[in-house]
């Protein structure tokens, strides 16, 4: 009996501590602050909802008879579950597609993109190379390669004659390989001087030109950045550049942010780009080695010129990220049948506030959101 008392006392304490943490991580993201420990609550919404359900069941089973405190706690946890489900609901199959599907195989119009964070410490490139050869994409975008990685995947250049390589030892290198012609290619440093992004035109086999942006901003985690300011600014800046681009546009990469965060939502509004995951699934790409701790950090957003042929998460390649493969069709009537996100005045104000905060951090001027300062028109199709 004494042991039972100790067990139930410990269980009760554990339930209360876990409940406090779950409620805290649900509430913290409501505060519009950039500290990493606040923004951390954006990520584990599925995990919080799952654990909250388990805690509610444990309370029902082990904490009877209920007092007012326990009943109130069950109600609060239930509200947490409802809110977390509300946040991720657009990415469940119950939701309407944001990007229309297509079964058409229009000659020269499909575009197959492979993207992966290779993990700089992963020393085995063979799984990546074999996966790429099996999937046979038109374009490959890789995050985190250093020079060793560039050397190890050099065999790809035989099949992908067009390339952009920026190897770095800080885990923010990137590389683009394409069998399609590239033009007007730039490596830009939108916010931080050691965080590049790739901007290029890609010519489809039909002769149509599209604009591609490959990004990998720094995450708000200890050891990388104590705040999300720089990441958020890079996302809204590349979004504004995409909005000012005249060609069909794709933004892809490891955004170090989840699909349902306030910043990613603002990025979509500013950019006017669509998310093919909406209504189809979470497509959790990180962490590849821990099933319960997975989040959708790798993204493909595109303009309304495209319809979706296929989107899938690919098998483990030795990285902490799973690769993604997306096949899009550039279709002449697609733009008329999609709803393009449009920012309101308040959202543009929020975006500019983010950029202004980043200017104070990096101590250099950045572009203004919602103006012509981010236009790349002169670089398109020339």
C-alpha positions, 0 to 999 in steps of 0.5 A: 500500500505504501508503495502504491501511495508513492507511485500515485503521488509520483504519477500525480506530480508527473502529470502536473509537471507535464501539463504545465509544460504542454500548456506553456508551449501552447500559450508561448507562441501567442507572444509576438517575441523572437526568443528561441524558447518562445518560438520553439512552441511553433514546432511540436504541435502534433506532439503537444496534442498527442501528449495532452491526450495521453495526460487527459486519459491518465488523469481520468484513469488515475486521479479520480475522484476529481476535484475542481482543480483536476477538472479545470486542468482537463478542460485546459488540456482539452482546449490545448488539443483543440487548438493544436489540431486547429493549427495543423488541420490545413495539412490533414487530408480533411482539408481542401487542396490549396494546389490542384492536382493534375493527371495530365502529362503535358509535353515539356511542362512537367518539372521534377524537383529533388531537395534535401538537407544532406547533413554536413556531418554525414560522410556517406554520399552513396545513398543520396546519389542512388536515390537521385538516380532512382528518382531521376529529377530535373533539378536537385537542390541541396542544403549543408554541403561543404567541399567534401560533399561537393567532391563526393557528389561530383558524379552527378555532373555527368547527368546534370551539366548545369550547376551552382555550388557554394560549399561552406563549412558552417552548415549553410552551404548549398548546391543546385544541379540541373539538366535544364539550362540555367540563366541569370544565376545569383548567389545572394546574402539577403540578411546574414553575410554567411547565409547564402541563397540561390536565385536562378532562372530555369528553362523547361524543356518546353522553352518556358522560363521559371524563377527558382529560389533555394534557401536555408536560413539559420534556425532559432535554436541555442548554438545557432541563434538565440532569436528568430529575427534573421530567419524571419527576415530572410523568409519575408524578403525572399517572399517579397522578391518572389512576389515581384518576379514576373515568371512562374516561381518556386521557393524551396529549401530547408526553411528551419520553420514549420508550415503552420507558423506565423512566419511561414504564413506571413511568407505565403501572404507576402510571396503570393505562393501556394503550398502543395501540402495543404490538404495532402499531409504534413510531409515531416522531413526532420528529424529522420532518426526520431519518429516522434520528433518530426516536423515539416522543415523542408518546403516547396512553395510555388506560384499559381502557374503550376498544378501538382503531379506528385509530392512525396517524402523519400527514404532515409539517406543518412541525414537528419532530414528526409529528401522531398520530391515534387513534380509540378506541371506548368499549365496555361489555365492554372493561374485562373483556377487557384486562389493566390494569397494577398497580404493586407496592410497589417501583414505588410506592416508586420513584414517590414517590422521584421525586416527593421528588427533584422537591420538592427541585429545585422547592422546593415540596411535591408529592403522594404517589403511591399515596394519595388525595391525587391524587383528582379524584373531586369534579371528575368529571361535575359 
